[in-house]
Amino acid sequence: MNSYMFGELIDMISSTIGRVYLGTHLFLLKGQIVEEHFQ
């Protein structure tokens, strides 16, 4: 496995984790706003 492919793999993994993290964060934030709104 050459270093270029390894770098590409790391980029792919980190961007996927970033998207999942951001999606989860926004989802939780939206849930919090909805809860506060309906209290």
MOPAC internal coordinates of N, CA, C and O (Angstrom, degrees):
PM7 1SCF
backbone

  N    0.0000 0     0.00 0     0.00 0    0    0    0
  C    1.4703 1     0.00 0     0.00 0    1    0    0
  C    1.5418 1   108.93 1     0.00 0    2    1    0
  O    1.2310 1   120.34 1   -61.44 1    3    2    1
  N    1.3084 1   116.95 1   118.56 1    3    2    1
  C    1.4638 1   118.76 1  -178.55 1    5    3    2
  C    1.5224 1   111.90 1   -83.48 1    6    5    3
  O    1.2310 1   121.05 1   -17.26 1    7    6    5
  N    1.3200 1   115.59 1   162.74 1    7    6    5
  C    1.4682 1   121.12 1  -172.88 1    9    7    6
  C    1.5247 1   112.92 1   -65.89 1   10    9    7
  O    1.2310 1   120.17 1   150.28 1   11   10    9
  N    1.3371 1   117.27 1   -29.72 1   11   10    9
  C    1.4693 1   120.15 1   179.51 1   13   11   10
  C    1.5266 1   110.34 1   -63.90 1   14   13   11
  O    1.2310 1   120.97 1   132.15 1   15   14   13
  N    1.3349 1   115.75 1   -47.85 1   15   14   13
  C    1.4636 1   119.92 1   178.56 1   17   15   14
  C    1.5221 1   111.36 1   -61.73 1   18   17   15
  O    1.2310 1   121.05 1   141.11 1   19   18   17
  N    1.3315 1   115.61 1   -38.89 1   19   18   17
  C    1.4583 1   120.87 1   179.76 1   21   19   18
  C    1.5266 1   109.94 1   -62.95 1   22   21   19
  O    1.2310 1   120.34 1   137.53 1   23   22   21
  N    1.3275 1   116.95 1   -42.47 1   23   22   21
  C    1.4647 1   121.74 1   177.69 1   25   23   22
  C    1.5140 1   111.75 1   -62.00 1   26   25   23
  O    1.2310 1   120.76 1   137.77 1   27   26   25
  N    1.3374 1   116.16 1   -42.23 1   27   26   25
  C    1.4614 1   120.68 1   178.07 1   29   27   26
  C    1.5259 1   111.00 1   -61.36 1   30   29   27
  O    1.2310 1   121.13 1   138.36 1   31   30   29
  N    1.3298 1   115.45 1   -41.64 1   31   30   29
  C    1.4644 1   121.30 1  -179.86 1   33   31   30
  C    1.5205 1   110.91 1   -63.54 1   34   33   31
  O    1.2310 1   120.44 1   135.03 1   35   34   33
  N    1.3271 1   116.77 1   -44.97 1   35   34   33
  C    1.4633 1   121.42 1   177.91 1   37   35   34
  C    1.5304 1   110.82 1   -59.97 1   38   37   35
  O    1.2310 1   120.70 1   135.70 1   39   38   37
  N    1.3340 1   116.26 1   -44.30 1   39   38   37
  C    1.4697 1   120.81 1   177.80 1   41   39   38
  C    1.5182 1   111.29 1   -59.05 1   42   41   39
  O    1.2310 1   120.91 1   134.44 1   43   42   41
  N    1.3337 1   115.87 1   -45.56 1   43   42   41
  C    1.4581 1   121.22 1  -178.66 1   45   43   42
  C    1.5307 1   110.79 1   -62.06 1   46   45   43
  O    1.2310 1   120.86 1   133.50 1   47   46   45
  N    1.3296 1   115.95 1   -46.50 1   47   46   45
  C    1.4666 1   121.10 1  -179.59 1   49   47   46
  C    1.5300 1   110.90 1   -63.06 1   50   49   47
  O    1.2310 1   120.55 1   133.18 1   51   50   49
  N    1.3300 1   116.55 1   -46.82 1   51   50   49
  C    1.4655 1   119.17 1  -177.22 1   53   51   50
  C    1.5258 1   111.89 1   -66.46 1   54   53   51
  O    1.2310 1   120.25 1   143.76 1   55   54   53
  N    1.3302 1   117.13 1   -36.24 1   55   54   53
  C    1.4662 1   118.69 1   178.90 1   57   55   54
  C    1.5308 1   110.78 1   -70.50 1   58   57   55
  O    1.2310 1   120.50 1   144.48 1   59   58   57
  N    1.3257 1   116.66 1   -35.52 1   59   58   57
  C    1.4650 1   120.57 1   177.16 1   61   59   58
  C    1.5221 1   110.12 1   -65.22 1   62   61   59
  O    1.2310 1   120.53 1   133.93 1   63   62   61
  N    1.3356 1   116.60 1   -46.07 1   63   62   61
  C    1.4640 1   121.30 1   177.87 1   65   63   62
  C    1.5250 1   109.95 1   -60.59 1   66   65   63
  O    1.2310 1   120.59 1   137.17 1   67   66   65
  N    1.3331 1   116.48 1   -42.83 1   67   66   65
  C    1.4580 1   121.08 1   178.49 1   69   67   66
  C    1.5146 1   112.29 1   -59.16 1   70   69   67
  O    1.2310 1   120.66 1   135.95 1   71   70   69
  N    1.3341 1   116.35 1   -44.05 1   71   70   69
  C    1.4664 1   120.46 1   179.56 1   73   71   70
  C    1.5191 1   111.38 1   -65.28 1   74   73   71
  O    1.2310 1   120.76 1   136.14 1   75   74   73
  N    1.3282 1   116.15 1   -43.86 1   75   74   73
  C    1.4646 1   120.63 1   179.53 1   77   75   74
  C    1.5279 1   110.30 1   -63.03 1   78   77   75
  O    1.2310 1   120.81 1   135.71 1   79   78   77
  N    1.3419 1   116.06 1   -44.29 1   79   78   77
  C    1.4633 1   121.05 1   179.80 1   81   79   78
  C    1.5240 1   110.61 1   -61.62 1   82   81   79
  O    1.2310 1   121.04 1   133.35 1   83   82   81
  N    1.3365 1   115.61 1   -46.65 1   83   82   81
  C    1.4593 1   120.64 1  -179.10 1   85   83   82
  C    1.5308 1   110.40 1   -63.73 1   86   85   83
  O    1.2310 1   120.50 1   135.90 1   87   86   85
  N    1.3131 1   116.66 1   -44.10 1   87   86   85
  C    1.4632 1   121.33 1   179.27 1   89   87   86
  C    1.5186 1   111.69 1   -60.49 1   90   89   87
  O    1.2310 1   120.74 1   135.51 1   91   90   89
  N    1.3328 1   116.19 1   -44.49 1   91   90   89
  C    1.4636 1   121.44 1   179.43 1   93   91   90
  C    1.5212 1   110.44 1   -64.67 1   94   93   91
  O    1.2310 1   121.03 1   136.47 1   95   94   93
  N    1.3289 1   115.64 1   -43.53 1   95   94   93
  C    1.4656 1   121.40 1  -179.45 1   97   95   94
  C    1.5305 1   110.80 1   -61.15 1   98   97   95
  O    1.2310 1   120.54 1   133.43 1   99   98   97
  N    1.3203 1   116.58 1   -46.57 1   99   98   97
  C    1.4621 1   120.86 1   179.89 1  101   99   98
  C    1.5274 1   111.05 1   -65.68 1  102  101   99
  O    1.2310 1   120.78 1   141.01 1  103  102  101
  N    1.3338 1   116.11 1   -38.99 1  103  102  101
  C    1.4554 1   121.01 1   179.24 1  105  103  102
  C    1.5247 1   110.95 1   -62.65 1  106  105  103
  O    1.2310 1   120.62 1   134.54 1  107  106  105
  N    1.3388 1   116.42 1   -45.46 1  107  106  105
  C    1.4620 1   120.88 1   179.11 1  109  107  106
  C    1.5208 1   111.30 1   -66.03 1  110  109  107
  O    1.2310 1   120.72 1   140.07 1  111  110  109
  N    1.3320 1   116.23 1   -39.93 1  111  110  109
  C    1.4532 1   121.25 1   179.21 1  113  111  110
  C    1.5275 1   110.39 1   -62.75 1  114  113  111
  O    1.2310 1   120.59 1   137.25 1  115  114  113
  N    1.3203 1   116.49 1   -42.75 1  115  114  113
  C    1.4536 1   122.10 1   178.95 1  117  115  114
  C    1.5317 1   110.26 1   -63.29 1  118  117  115
  O    1.2310 1   120.88 1   138.70 1  119  118  117
  N    1.3227 1   115.92 1   -41.30 1  119  118  117
  C    1.4636 1   120.93 1   178.01 1  121  119  118
  C    1.5187 1   111.70 1   -62.66 1  122  121  119
  O    1.2310 1   120.79 1   139.91 1  123  122  121
  N    1.3182 1   116.09 1   -40.09 1  123  122  121
  C    1.4587 1   121.71 1   179.81 1  125  123  122
  C    1.5299 1   110.19 1   -64.74 1  126  125  123
  O    1.2310 1   120.69 1   135.33 1  127  126  125
  N    1.3273 1   116.29 1   -44.67 1  127  126  125
  C    1.4714 1   121.21 1   179.76 1  129  127  126
  C    1.5292 1   110.19 1   -62.41 1  130  129  127
  O    1.2310 1   120.48 1   136.80 1  131  130  129
  N    1.3191 1   116.68 1   -43.20 1  131  130  129
  C    1.4710 1   121.06 1   179.35 1  133  131  130
  C    1.5236 1   110.80 1   -62.46 1  134  133  131
  O    1.2310 1   120.48 1   136.19 1  135  134  133
  N    1.3404 1   116.68 1   -43.81 1  135  134  133
  C    1.4685 1   120.32 1   178.75 1  137  135  134
  C    1.5182 1   111.76 1   -61.04 1  138  137  135
  O    1.2310 1   120.50 1   134.50 1  139  138  137
  N    1.3205 1   116.64 1   -45.50 1  139  138  137
  C    1.4589 1   120.85 1  -179.89 1  141  139  138
  C    1.5248 1   110.83 1   -63.71 1  142  141  139
  O    1.2310 1   120.77 1   142.91 1  143  142  141
  N    1.3122 1   116.13 1   -37.09 1  143  142  141
  C    1.4552 1   122.00 1  -177.82 1  145  143  142
  C    1.5337 1   111.81 1   -65.84 1  146  145  143
  O    1.2310 1   120.95 1   143.32 1  147  146  145
  N    1.3342 1   115.79 1   -36.68 1  147  146  145
  C    1.4663 1   119.22 1  -175.44 1  149  147  146
  C    1.5236 1   114.52 1   -96.35 1  150  149  147
  O    1.2310 1   120.14 1  -170.76 1  151  150  149
  N    1.3322 1   117.34 1     9.24 1  151  150  149
  C    1.4704 1   119.12 1   179.37 1  153  151  150
  C    1.5194 1   111.01 1   -82.80 1  154  153  151
  O    1.2310 1   120.10 1   180.00 1  155  154  153

